[in-house]
């Protein structure tokens, strides 16, 4: 099958969407599918306001249509409700073509954290975007229930996976800091609620891996924290395996592949009991979920690495690709 995937989030960004797409596309091609990715680097771009690392594509309907018409897709999937996603939806609407979408990011809450935009208004726009889709994928059962309560329809489950050959238990000497070591990995941005972790009074050391617009300010505010910046996947896996607890302070993520990566390394997770962590972490076994993040971090420290690893092994990319194939609607 010829599959066109339109995504406003793509390399060189490092996030859950990009990790999912690059892995799934590689496996789809190995299964004999032809995949065309329409992404921002194919067009002129402008920096996203307040997050210049993200580039917003300036594509015209004609420019995108030329690429799609040349490829002649047999299925079209819109990954993000961004500028390219909007032009892709317009393309499908004009030609009366069925398409599928994904709900990957809580944009209403993300936008509200940065600008005084009512959450309800953004959800209204997102309901319109996804209303035309034959199916809209969500990665977590709790998110599906939440969106259904907000009037979203045709929601289907598309889980994620973890590379258990890359992310696996290893030596603890990759980080020579006082223990226990509490690690966060991900974007360093306002929506990640990172202060909730860095303000905790914890013994040992705090480590942050990742880049983002809030990184300079975080370094100034928390000089005692070890900020390691962006890391290649191989190095990220080494550092992750060397941690004692993975702390995930976000209240807005829709899944959190990075939590699976930590558990695959045998590292328990401390997080809030919100969608994302609730769907990925087995409370009291592979992590601790609590509205008191300090308590969650302390409780997670006592959990067994073997249980974390065993749980993560249930999330394979093979299953994820099977689900994605079954979700697509043939044109």
C-alpha positions as CSV (number, residue, x, y, z in Angstrom):
1,X,0.0,0.0,0.0
2,X,1.2,3.6,-0.7
3,X,0.7,5.5,2.5
4,X,1.0,9.3,2.9
5,X,1.7,10.6,6.4
6,X,1.5,14.3,6.9
7,X,3.2,15.6,10.1
8,X,4.1,19.0,11.4
9,X,6.5,17.3,13.8
10,X,9.5,15.7,12.2
11,X,13.3,15.3,12.4
12,X,15.5,16.8,13.7
13,X,13.0,17.3,16.6
14,X,13.2,14.6,19.3
15,X,9.8,13.9,20.8
16,X,7.3,11.1,21.1
17,X,5.6,11.8,17.8
18,X,8.9,11.8,15.9
19,X,10.1,8.6,17.7
20,X,6.8,6.9,16.9
21,X,6.7,7.9,13.2
22,X,10.3,7.1,12.4
23,X,10.0,3.7,14.0
24,X,6.6,2.9,12.5
25,X,7.6,4.1,9.0
26,X,10.8,2.0,9.0
27,X,8.8,-1.1,9.9
28,X,6.0,-0.3,7.4
29,X,8.6,-0.1,4.6
30,X,10.1,-3.4,5.8
31,X,6.6,-5.0,5.4
32,X,6.5,-3.8,1.8
33,X,4.6,-0.5,2.1
34,X,5.7,2.6,0.3
35,X,5.5,5.6,2.7
36,X,5.6,9.3,1.8
37,X,6.2,11.7,4.7
38,X,5.1,15.3,4.1
39,X,6.9,17.3,6.7
40,X,8.0,21.0,7.4
41,X,11.5,20.6,5.9
42,X,10.0,20.2,2.4
43,X,8.7,23.8,2.5
44,X,9.7,27.3,3.6
45,X,9.3,27.6,7.4
46,X,9.0,30.2,10.2
47,X,9.8,29.6,13.9
48,X,7.0,28.7,16.1
49,X,6.2,31.6,18.5
50,X,7.7,31.0,22.0
51,X,9.3,27.7,20.7
52,X,11.7,28.6,17.8
53,X,13.1,25.0,17.7
54,X,9.7,24.0,16.1
55,X,9.4,25.1,12.5
56,X,6.0,25.8,11.0
57,X,5.7,25.0,7.3
58,X,4.5,27.6,4.9
59,X,2.9,25.3,2.3
60,X,0.2,26.3,-0.2
61,X,-2.5,23.8,-1.1
62,X,-1.0,23.5,-4.6
63,X,2.5,22.7,-3.4
64,X,1.2,19.9,-1.1
65,X,-1.2,18.6,-3.7
66,X,1.5,18.3,-6.3
67,X,3.5,16.0,-4.0
68,X,0.5,13.9,-3.0
69,X,-0.8,13.6,-6.6
70,X,2.7,12.5,-7.8
71,X,2.8,9.8,-5.1
72,X,-0.9,8.7,-5.6
73,X,-1.5,7.5,-2.1
74,X,-3.8,4.7,-1.3
75,X,-4.2,5.9,2.3
76,X,-3.7,9.3,4.0
77,X,-3.0,9.9,7.7
78,X,-2.8,13.4,9.3
79,X,-0.6,13.2,12.4
80,X,-0.8,16.7,13.8
81,X,-3.4,19.5,13.8
82,X,-0.8,22.0,12.5
83,X,-0.4,24.0,9.3
84,X,0.5,21.0,7.2
85,X,-2.3,19.0,8.8
86,X,-4.8,21.7,7.9
87,X,-3.6,21.8,4.2
88,X,-3.8,18.0,4.1
89,X,-7.3,18.1,5.4
90,X,-8.3,20.6,2.8
91,X,-6.7,18.4,0.1
92,X,-8.8,15.4,1.3
93,X,-12.0,17.5,1.6
94,X,-11.7,18.9,-1.9
95,X,-11.2,15.5,-3.4
96,X,-13.7,13.7,-1.1
97,X,-11.0,11.3,0.0
98,X,-11.2,9.4,3.3
99,X,-8.4,10.1,5.8
100,X,-7.4,9.3,9.3
101,X,-6.0,11.5,12.0
102,X,-4.1,11.3,15.4
103,X,-4.7,13.2,18.6
104,X,-1.1,13.2,20.0
105,X,-0.9,16.5,21.9
106,X,-3.1,18.4,24.3
107,X,-2.8,21.6,22.4
108,X,-5.6,23.4,24.3
109,X,-3.7,23.0,27.6
110,X,-0.3,23.6,25.9
111,X,-1.5,26.9,24.4
112,X,-3.2,28.0,27.6
113,X,0.1,27.5,29.5
114,X,1.7,30.1,27.2
115,X,-1.1,32.5,26.1
116,X,-4.5,33.6,27.5
117,X,-6.5,31.5,25.0
118,X,-9.6,29.8,26.4
119,X,-9.2,26.0,26.5
120,X,-12.8,25.6,25.2
121,X,-12.1,27.6,22.1
122,X,-9.1,25.4,21.1
123,X,-11.0,22.2,21.7
124,X,-13.8,23.6,19.4
125,X,-11.2,24.0,16.6
126,X,-9.7,20.5,17.3
127,X,-13.2,18.9,17.2
128,X,-13.7,20.5,13.8
129,X,-10.3,19.2,12.5
130,X,-10.9,15.6,13.6
131,X,-14.6,15.5,12.7
132,X,-13.9,14.9,9.1
133,X,-11.7,11.9,9.8
134,X,-12.9,8.3,9.4
135,X,-10.9,7.4,12.5
136,X,-8.9,9.4,15.0
137,X,-6.2,7.5,16.9
138,X,-5.4,8.0,20.6
139,X,-2.6,6.3,22.4
140,X,-4.2,5.9,25.8
141,X,-7.6,4.6,27.1
142,X,-8.0,7.4,29.6
143,X,-7.4,10.0,26.9
144,X,-10.1,8.3,24.7
145,X,-12.6,8.7,27.6
146,X,-11.6,12.3,28.1
147,X,-12.0,13.2,24.5
148,X,-15.3,11.4,24.1
149,X,-16.6,13.4,27.1
150,X,-15.6,16.5,25.1
151,X,-17.6,15.5,22.0
152,X,-14.9,13.8,19.9
153,X,-16.1,10.8,17.9
154,X,-14.7,7.8,15.9
155,X,-11.8,7.4,18.4
156,X,-9.7,4.3,18.1
157,X,-6.7,3.0,20.0
158,X,-3.2,3.1,18.6
159,X,-0.6,2.2,21.2
160,X,3.1,2.8,21.2
161,X,6.2,0.6,21.7
162,X,9.7,0.7,23.0
163,X,13.0,-0.6,21.6
164,X,13.9,-3.1,24.3
165,X,17.2,-3.9,22.6
166,X,18.3,-0.3,22.9
167,X,16.7,0.5,26.2
168,X,17.7,-2.2,28.7
169,X,19.2,-2.5,32.2
170,X,22.9,-1.6,32.2
171,X,25.7,-0.4,34.4
172,X,25.2,2.4,36.9
173,X,28.5,4.1,36.2
174,X,27.4,6.3,33.3
175,X,26.6,9.0,35.8
176,X,29.1,9.7,38.6
177,X,26.8,11.7,40.9
178,X,25.7,11.2,44.5
179,X,22.9,8.7,44.7
180,X,20.0,8.2,44.4
181,X,19.9,9.8,41.0
182,X,16.5,11.1,39.8
183,X,16.3,11.6,36.1
184,X,14.0,13.5,33.7
185,X,14.4,13.2,29.9
186,X,12.3,15.2,27.5
187,X,11.6,18.7,26.2
188,X,12.6,21.5,28.6
189,X,9.5,23.7,28.1
190,X,6.8,25.2,30.2
191,X,4.2,22.6,29.4
192,X,6.4,19.8,30.9
193,X,5.9,21.2,34.5
194,X,9.6,20.6,35.1
195,X,9.7,22.9,38.1
196,X,7.5,20.5,40.0
197,X,10.4,18.0,39.9
198,X,13.3,20.4,40.3
199,X,11.7,22.1,43.3
200,X,11.5,18.8,45.2
201,X,13.8,18.3,48.3
202,X,15.3,15.0,47.3
203,X,18.5,13.3,48.6
204,X,21.2,12.5,46.0
205,X,21.1,14.2,42.5
206,X,18.7,15.5,39.9
207,X,19.6,15.1,36.2
208,X,17.8,16.6,33.2
209,X,18.4,15.4,29.7
210,X,16.9,17.3,26.8
211,X,16.7,20.7,25.1
212,X,14.0,23.3,24.8
213,X,13.1,27.0,25.1
214,X,13.1,27.0,28.9
215,X,16.6,25.4,29.2
216,X,18.7,28.6,29.8
217,X,16.3,29.9,32.5
218,X,16.2,26.5,34.2
219,X,20.0,26.4,34.3
220,X,20.1,29.8,36.0
221,X,17.3,28.9,38.4
222,X,18.6,25.5,39.4
223,X,22.4,25.5,39.4
224,X,22.6,22.4,41.5
225,X,20.8,20.3,38.8
226,X,22.9,18.4,36.2
227,X,21.7,19.5,32.8
228,X,23.1,17.2,30.2
229,X,21.3,18.7,27.1
230,X,20.2,16.7,24.1
231,X,21.6,13.2,23.8
232,X,21.8,10.6,21.1
233,X,19.5,7.6,21.6
234,X,22.4,5.3,22.5
235,X,23.7,7.8,25.1
236,X,20.2,8.5,26.4
237,X,19.7,4.7,27.0
238,X,23.0,4.5,28.9
239,X,22.1,7.5,31.2
240,X,18.6,6.2,31.7
241,X,19.8,2.8,32.8
242,X,22.2,4.5,35.3
243,X,19.3,6.4,37.0
244,X,17.5,5.2,40.1
245,X,14.1,6.8,39.5
246,X,12.7,8.4,36.4
247,X,10.6,11.5,37.3
248,X,7.8,12.5,34.9
249,X,6.2,15.7,36.1
250,X,4.0,16.5,33.1
251,X,0.3,16.9,33.5
252,X,-0.4,17.2,29.8
253,X,1.2,14.3,27.9
254,X,-1.1,12.0,26.1
255,X,1.1,8.9,26.5
256,X,4.8,9.3,27.3
257,X,7.0,6.9,25.4
258,X,9.9,8.0,27.5
259,X,8.3,6.3,30.5
260,X,8.3,3.0,28.7
261,X,12.0,3.6,27.8
262,X,12.8,4.1,31.5
263,X,10.9,1.0,32.6
264,X,12.6,-1.0,29.8
265,X,15.9,0.0,31.5
266,X,14.6,-1.3,34.8
267,X,14.1,2.2,36.2
268,X,10.8,2.8,38.0
269,X,8.7,6.0,37.3
270,X,7.5,8.7,39.6
271,X,4.6,10.7,38.2
272,X,1.2,12.3,38.8
273,X,-1.9,10.1,38.5
274,X,-3.0,11.7,35.2
275,X,-3.7,10.4,31.7
276,X,-0.4,9.2,30.2
277,X,1.2,7.9,33.4
278,X,-2.0,6.1,34.4
279,X,-2.0,4.2,31.1
280,X,1.7,3.3,31.1
281,X,2.7,2.8,34.7
282,X,1.5,-0.1,37.0
283,X,1.1,1.8,40.3
284,X,3.1,0.2,43.1
285,X,4.9,-2.2,40.7
286,X,6.6,-0.3,37.9
287,X,6.2,3.2,39.4
288,X,4.4,5.3,41.9
289,X,1.6,7.7,41.0
290,X,0.7,10.3,43.5
291,X,-0.5,13.9,43.6
292,X,2.5,14.4,46.0
293,X,5.4,14.0,43.6
294,X,7.8,14.0,46.5
295,X,6.1,10.9,47.9
296,X,6.0,9.3,44.4
297,X,9.7,9.7,44.0
298,X,10.5,8.2,47.4
299,X,8.1,5.3,46.9
300,X,9.4,4.5,43.4
301,X,12.9,4.2,44.7
302,X,12.0,1.0,46.5
303,X,10.5,-0.8,43.4
304,X,12.0,-3.7,41.6
305,X,13.9,-3.3,38.3
306,X,12.8,-6.7,37.0
307,X,9.1,-5.8,37.2
308,X,9.7,-2.6,35.3
309,X,11.5,-4.4,32.5
310,X,8.9,-7.1,32.3
311,X,6.1,-4.6,32.0
312,X,7.8,-2.6,29.2
313,X,8.3,-5.8,27.2
314,X,4.6,-5.9,26.6
315,X,4.8,-2.8,24.5
316,X,6.3,-3.8,21.2
317,X,6.5,-1.8,18.0
318,X,5.3,-4.8,16.1
319,X,1.9,-4.5,17.9
320,X,1.9,-0.8,17.3
321,X,2.5,-1.2,13.5
322,X,-0.2,-3.9,13.4
323,X,-2.7,-1.4,14.9
324,X,-1.7,1.4,12.6
325,X,-2.1,-0.8,9.5
326,X,-5.6,-1.8,10.7
327,X,-6.6,1.8,11.3
328,X,-5.9,3.1,7.8
329,X,-8.7,3.7,5.4
330,X,-8.0,2.8,1.8
331,X,-8.9,5.4,-0.8
